[in-house]
Amino acid sequence: MLDDRTQVLLRRELQQIEKLLSEYDDLIESSRSIAPTLIEYTALGAVLQSFYNGVENIFQTIGMIKKGPYHKGRGLFHCDIDAQCEFLLHLFSGTIN
């Protein structure tokens, strides 16, 4: 289903997301029980933005596979979201082919 290059790109993006969440795990966990400081809020915002960018990159890659080149500026919701979400579930479960 996926060529080797695409699999490498998707795995790399997933690894980046996992690394990001792992590196900031202490901050994320502590903010659940104690109100974060302004600096911590800023850091959490940066983590959230990086996470979103990683997921968006995955959706763009899937969009190119399913629909051809991704049309920049049109947004995710112009692509086949159902197919992308199903594919993303397979990615996170480790069943990409």
C-alpha positions in Angstrom: 0.0 0.0 0.0 2.8 2.5 0.9 6.1 2.8 -0.8 9.3 2.6 1.3 9.9 6.4 1.1 6.4 7.2 2.4 6.7 4.6 5.2 9.9 6.2 6.3 8.4 9.7 6.2 5.4 8.6 8.3 7.5 6.6 10.8 9.8 9.6 11.2 6.9 11.9 11.9 5.4 9.5 14.4 8.8 9.2 16.1 9.1 13.0 16.3 5.7 13.2 18.0 6.6 10.4 20.4 9.9 12.1 21.3 8.2 15.4 21.8 5.6 13.9 24.2 8.3 11.9 26.0 10.6 15.0 26.5 7.8 17.1 27.9 6.0 14.3 29.8 6.9 15.7 33.3 5.6 19.2 32.3 2.4 17.8 30.9 1.8 15.6 33.9 2.6 18.3 36.5 0.2 20.7 34.8 -2.7 18.3 35.4 -2.4 18.7 39.2 -0.8 22.1 39.7 -1.7 25.3 37.8 1.1 26.0 35.4 3.1 29.2 35.5 3.1 31.6 32.6 6.4 30.1 31.4 5.0 26.6 31.6 1.8 27.7 29.7 4.1 29.0 27.0 6.0 25.8 26.9 2.8 23.8 26.8 1.6 25.9 23.9 4.8 25.3 22.0 4.4 21.5 22.6 0.8 21.6 21.4 1.8 23.5 18.3 4.6 21.0 17.5 2.2 18.1 18.1 -0.4 19.7 15.8 2.2 20.3 13.1 3.3 16.7 13.2 -0.2 15.4 12.9 -0.9 17.8 10.1 2.2 16.6 8.2 0.9 13.0 8.5 -2.5 14.1 7.1 -0.8 15.9 4.3 1.2 12.8 3.4 -1.9 10.7 3.5 -3.7 13.3 1.4 -1.1 13.0 -1.3 -1.4 9.3 -1.3 -5.2 9.3 -1.5 -5.9 12.4 -3.6 -2.7 13.5 -5.3 -0.8 16.6 -4.4 -2.0 18.4 -1.3 -3.5 21.8 -2.1 -1.7 24.2 0.3 -4.0 26.7 2.0 -7.2 24.8 1.4 -7.1 23.1 4.8 -7.4 19.5 6.0 -11.2 19.4 5.6 -11.0 19.6 1.8 -9.5 16.1 1.8 -11.2 12.8 2.5 -11.1 12.9 6.3 -12.7 9.5 6.8 -10.0 7.8 4.8 -7.3 9.8 6.6 -8.6 9.0 10.0 -8.8 5.3 9.2 -5.3 5.4 7.8 -4.0 7.3 10.9 -5.5 4.7 13.2 -3.6 2.0 11.3 -0.4 4.1 11.6 -0.7 4.6 15.4 -1.6 0.9 15.9 1.6 -0.1 14.0 -0.2 -1.8 11.1 1.1 0.2 8.2 2.1 -1.8 5.1 
